[in-house]
Structure formats: C-alpha cells, structure tokens
Amino acid sequence: MKGTVYKDYAASGNIDTPILATFFKAASDGVYPWTKAGKADTEQVEGISESIIETDRGDGEIDTLTLEAIDEIESGTGVDESIISANDISGDDISGNSEEVYEFTEVDDDYFTDALFIGDSRTVGLSEYCEELDSRATFYSKISLTIYDAMNTEFIKTDNGKITVEQALSENQFSKIYIMLGLNEIGTGTPETFCKAYKTVIDRIRELQPDAIIYIQSIMHVTEKKSSSDEYFNNENINIRNNALSELADNKTVFYLDMNEAVDDENGNLLAELSFDDVHLKASSYERWHQYLLANAIVKE
C-alpha cells in the first residue's frame, strides 16, 4: 500500500493483519480512498481510481483490491464475500450448505410397494397376518433365521430352486429394506460379536442395494412373565443388544426403528394380551406393528 493514503496504517500493522482490517481502521479515523494524500503521495496516486492495490499477506499470497472495491466495502455495498469468508473464524457455515436432516413421517400403504422385509418367525407372522403389507412388499423371512446365516441360507423360492438372500438382492432392487433379527441369537455370542455380524450384513446389503433406505427394527421384547423367568431371553439382554443396534444407524441411509413402542406396556415388556406364547404376537396384534411402520417412515425427495 505504499504510495496511498493507507501507507501509515499498513506500516503500523502486523504483517498478518488482513487487508480489510487496514481499510476499516483507516475508515474509523475518517480516512477513505478519496481522502487527499500528501503531495508526494498525490503525485503517485493521481488517476488510479481503477488501479489495483496489492498487499502481501505474509504467506506468499497477494490480496488484490481496486480502489473502487474498497469504496464499495466501506460504503457497505458490494462486499466481497470470498474475502470476508477467508478471514472468518466464527466457525459458522456461511456457504448455505448443510447435511439434510431426515425425520420420520406418516405414509400410506403404497409406500411399501418397493419394500423388502428380512426377518425370523416374527416377520413371517407379519407377512401372514398383515394383508396390506404382504400384498405390496416382498418378504425374505424364515423361522429361526439369525443374523449369522441370514445372507447365505438358501430358503427363498424361485422358479429355479431356492436361493440365498445375497443372491436375491443381487437380482432384485428395493427402495426400502426392513430388518428384524436378533431374538434367536440372544443366547449366542456377545452383544459386540452380534453387532459386528449385524454391521457386516448391513454393509453387504448396502453394496448390493446402494439406493435403498435400510431400517434396523429393534428386537421385539418378550412379556414380563418370560423376561423374569428366562436366563437368556429376557428384556434386559434384549435392551443391551437394541442399544448397540441403534448405534449402527447413521440417520442418512440407515435408520433405527424402536418398534417396541407399539407393543410394550409401561414397564417396557411385551403386553401379555398381545402374545399367545410370551414371545410371538397373536394374529390380531400385528396391526400394531403395521400402524407403527406407517407412522414412522423416511421419505426422500
């Protein structure tokens, strides 16, 4: 800034001082681009209202502004946002870009037309006793299915024989995939090994179904009678694994659904009147699950 009305301010400033700070400091003293400089300075700056002013920021880069731009900045118009953002240390995102936040919303039954349900005997029951879902969605469900064998067990019937879930997912695409597995595994392994296997399945499904929304459904609770009398199949163990499963959701492409909200009593046990064996739902009880799914869906525009 040598040879301009800002030379004294630039000279007194720190080498790392942003150029705008120099201009604003001068403005506070009533010094503007149109302010007359000393004689020697005037001779150098006459006729350069459109000339370029350069200042070394100290990092090898040059800040460049025209006197007209400086005038606009000090008058509050034409502020160069790229220059301001370069010196912004507020931590705020001024670009306007932010990650989209998805919220659960209510849908109708047609939402499930391109949906897939993967699960054990409880999901088998959903397909058998919920006509609205069974007539629209696809079910890859099997009694006693576990997270450990879900992908490689041949049980899906085709015209050419039985195939695995992995094979079926390689041949068919879905927009939504619902998974409920975990009860049969309660007495096997640890919560850590269970979730590791679960994550492996989700990762593989993601590879085969890159555009699908994946729903991890909580492991359904058992009744208080069952929970208080069984060493393994109790709600304390189920809750530990459900908590771990919820951590697998990224809320972008994988979402956790706590469907126990639809079937639990006030103490967090499966309502006794909804089950015929303290573990599985009665035929009439599946409507609660159905209604919960209708009220908790992700819709991406």
N, C-alpha and C positions, 0 to 999 in steps of 0.2 A: 504493500500500500504506500510505498514511498512516492512522494510527489502528490499526495492527495490530502484532503482535509482530515483524513483518518490516520495520518502517519504517526502522530503523537500517541494515539490510542493503541495502535498496533505495536509501537515501540515499547510501551509500558506493559503490554500484556504478556502472558505466558505463551510460549511457542505452541502449546497445545490448545490455547484458547480458540474455540470455534469462531469463524469469521463473523457470524451473526452477533455474537456477544460483543464484538468490537463496534459494530454498527449501532446496536441498541444502547451501549454505554455512551457513545457519542450523541445519540439522539436525546438521551436523558439530560445532556449538557447543552442541548439546543443546537447541535452541530448536525447538518444534513448535507446531502450531496451537492445541493445548490449553494451551500454556505461558501462565502468567498474565502479563499486560502490566501496565504501571504503572497507577496509579489513573485518570489521565486517559484512558489508552488503554482500560482496562477498561470505563469508562463507555460508550465508543464501540462496543466490540465485543461487549458482552453480548447474548446472544440472537440472534447472527447466524451460528450454525454452518452454516446453509444459505445464507447470503448470498453474493453474488457479489463476488469480488475482481477488480479490473481494474487493469492497469498498462499504461502507454503504452510500446510497444517503440521509439518514436523514429522510426517510419516512417509514422505516421498510423494504424497498426493497433493494436487493443487485444487483449491476451491476457486471456482470461477463465477463471477457475477458481473453483470453490466450495471452501470450507474442507474439505468432505468429500472432494473430489477430491484436495486437497493431502495430506490424511491418508492416502488410499489410495496416492498416489505415494510418500510417504516410508516407508510400511509395505511397499512392494514389490508391492502389488496394484492392479489397476485402472489400470495405466499407460496414459495416453492416447497411443497410437502416432502419431496425427496430429501431436501437439505435438512429440514427440521427432523424428519424421522431418523436421519443418520446420527443425530445427536440426542435422540430421545432415550432417556434412561428410566422412564417410568415403568417399563415392563408391560404397558398396555399394548394390545394388538390393534394398531390403527389401520391395518390393511383391510379390515372388514371381513377377513377370512376366519372362520372358526369351525370346529368339528360339529357336525349335526348331532343333536341330541334327540334320541327316539323315545317316545312314550307309548305305553300300552293304550290301545284304543278299542272300541267296540266294533265288531264286524258282523256280517251275516254269514249264513252257512256256505254261500258260494265262495267265500274266502278259502275254503278247504278243498276246492276242486283240484288244485295242483299241489296238494299237501301229501306228505308221507308220514306215517306213524310207525316207529320201530319200538318194540317192547316185548314184555313177557306176558304171562297169563292175564294180568290186569288190562293190558292193551288188547288182548284177544277179546276180553269181555266188552271193551269199548266198541269194538267192531261188530260184535254180535248183538249188542243191546242199544246201540245208538244209530238208528237208520239214517239220520241226517248226515252223519259223518261217513258211515260205511258206503253210502250211495255216491259219495263225492270223492273222498280221499282214498289213498292206497295204503294198505296195511301190510307191513312185513313184521308180523308178530308170531310168537310161538311160546307155548307153555314151557316154563323152566329156562327160557333164554337168559343168558347173562352177558355182561359187558365183555367178558373174556372170549366168548365164542360167537358173539353177535355178527361179526363180519364174515366168518369163514364156515359157518354151519349151512349145509345145503338143505333148505326147507321151503324155499319159495318155488311154487309150482309154475312151470311153463309148459308150452307145447312140446318142448324137447327134454322134459325131465325137470328135476329140482336143481336150483342154483343158489348161490350164496347171496347175502345182502351186497357184498362188494361187487359181485358180477352184475346184479340187478341195477345197482347205482351207476355202473359203467355204461349201461344200456338205456337207462331212463333218467330224465332230468325232472327235478321238482323245484318249486319255488319256496316251499316251507317244509322243514323236516322236524318232527317232534320225536323226542327220545324219552322213554321212561324205562330205565333198567336200574337194578341195584338191590332189590329185596332178596333175591336168591343168593346174592353174593355176601350178605351180611356176615355169615359165619366163615367167610373165606378171606384170607389176607388181612391187610390193614387198610385204614382209610387212605393212607398215602399210596399204597400199591393199587387200590381200587381207582383212585382219581387219576393215577398215571395211565392206567389202562383206558379209562374213560376219555382222557385227553387224546390218546392215540387214535381212538375211534373217531372222535370229532375231527381231528386233523386229517384223517383219511377221507372222511365224508366231505370235508371242505375241498380236498383235492379233486374229488370226483364230482362235486356239486358246487362249483365256485360261486354261483349266483344265489344259492339258497339261503334263506334265513333259518338258522338252527335254533331250536328250542330245547333246552335241557329242562325236563319236568322233574320236579322233586320226587324222591321216593315216597310213595304214599305211606302214611302211618298205619299202625295196627291199633286195635282197640285197647283200652286200658286193661282189660282182662288179660289179653295176650301179652301186652307190654310188661305187666308186673309179674308174669309167671314164666317168661322165657329168657334164658341167659343171653341169647344172641339176638333173637327177633324182637327187640324192644325199641321203643321210640327214642331212647337216649342214643343208642347206636345209630339209628336212622338219622337223627338230627346231626350227629357228628359228620356223617357222610354227606348229608344235604348241604351243610355249611361249606364243606370242601367243594362240592359240585358248584355251588353258587359262585365260587372264585374263578371258575372256568369261563364264565360269561364275560365278554368284552363290551356288551351292550352296543355293538355296532353290527355284527353279523351273528353273534351267538348270545342268546338271551336266556335267563333263568326264570322259570315259572314255578312259584310255590303253590301248586295246586291243592296242597293240604288245607289252604284257606277255605276251600269249597266243601270239605268233608270232615273237618275237625270239630271237636267240642271245645269248650272254653279252656280246657286244660291241655290242649294240644294232642289229644288222642282221637283216633278214628271214631266217629259216632257209632255206638253199638248198634243202633237201629238201622244203620246203612249197610251192615255186613251180615252175611249168613254164617261166616266161619271165623270172624275176628280178623280176617286178613283181606279177603276179597269183597268187592261190592255186590250187593244184590242187583238184579237186573234193573229195577226201578231207580237205583241210586246213581246210575251212570249219567243221568241227565244233569246232575250237579256238576260233574266233570265237563260235560258238554257246554253248559252255560258259562262256566269259568273260562273256557277257551274262547268262547265268543266275546267275552268281555275283556280279554287280555291278549290282544294281538298287535303285531307291529305292521304298520302299513308304510311302505316306502314309495315316495312319488317317483 
